[in-house]
Amino acid sequence: MAAAVVDAVRSLIAPLTRTRVFRRVIGPVFLPPVERRVAWLSRGRVQVSALLVPSLVLHTVGAKSGEPRDVPLMYTPDGSGRAIVAGTNFAGARHPAWTANLLAHPDAAITVRGRRMPVRATPVADAERDAVWARIEAQWPGYRNYERESGRTVRLFRLQPVRAQA
């Protein structure tokens, strides 16, 4: 039943996410504070974006500050136990900060459905980009348009779970 509700919500919301008003206002301006507020109220148990797409929270270290950083992200399973994340930044002209964090500190962690696990981030090679985008768009049609509209090459990463060091 819950999966059917999530699927219904996603099918209603998907067309909205392809609009200019979502890319310019709802996504980058409205969604992050709502996401933070709901996470705070639910003590991290509820993620608004998870109603729209498979989502995780990425836990990184700031590339410049060295401080811990958390960001909710959409992800696509790659079929081999890894998550794919795309630095679309709602089609903005700049790369999101979390992508610089992963480039500087590829050892990170993710929380998916309340379970935290260490991961190692690897940028997707140029030769694999089209295949990875096809996989992402099988989950979320039209998502690559964010890259086209941003005027930049979106950074794509695979997040590979790793064993915690004892």
C-alpha positions, -999 to +999 in steps of 0.1 A: +000+000+000+027+025+010+046+018-022+015+024-043+010+058-025+047+068-032+043+058-068+011+078-072+027+109-056+058+105-078+037+102-110+018+134-100+050+154-091+073+142-119+058+166-145+062+196-121+099+189-116+105+194-154+091+230-152+111+262-151+094+272-118+105+240-101+141+244-114+144+280-104+121+285-074+105+254-058+136+231-060+165+253-050+146+279-028+117+261-012+127+225-010+159+227+010+144+246+040+114+223+040+137+193+039+157+206+069+126+215+089+110+181+084+143+163+092+147+183+124+110+177+134+113+140+127+148+137+141+161+126+107+135+098+102+115+115+074+130+129+042+106+149+020+125+142-012+120+104-005+084+109-014+094+120-048+125+099-057+147+073-041+167+095-017+197+094+007+215+117+029+252+122+019+276+129+048+307+145+036+336+166+048+337+202+035+364+206+008+375+240+022+362+240+058+369+204+068+336+205+087+310+178+084+283+184+058+250+166+052+229+169+021+197+151+010+201+138-026+182+118-052+201+086-061+198+058-086+207+022-078+233+010-103+223-026-101+255-037-084+249-024-049+261+011-055+243+044-056+247+069-084+243+106-076+243+135-100+253+171-092+226+188-111+220+216-087+185+222-102+201+231-135+221+259-119+253+272-135+275+261-106+284+227-093+269+220-059+293+221-030+289+185-021+305+175-054+337+195-045+335+178-011+335+143-027+364+152-051+385+164-021+373+137+003+359+106-015+355+087+018+320+096+030+289+080+044+253+078+033+220+072+052+194+053+033+160+044+049+175+052+084+207+030+079+240+048+078+269+032+059+304+043+048+310+047+011+338+056-013+328+081-041+342+076-075+336+101-104+319+084-134+343+082-163+335+101-195+332+068-214+304+057-191+284+089-188+258+081-215+251+047-200+249+061-165+225+089-176+204+063-194+201+044-161+192+076-142+166+086-168+150+051-166+141+060-131+135+097-136+127+106-173+141+139-185+165+143-157+195+149-180+178+181-192+191+196-160+226+191-174+217+205-208+200+236-192+229+242-168+254+248-195+280+226-177+289+190-175+272+176-144+295+157-120+283+121-116+295+098-088+292+062-079+290+056-041+304+022-033+296+008+002+328-001+021+334-020+052+339+001+083+374+001+097+377-019+129 
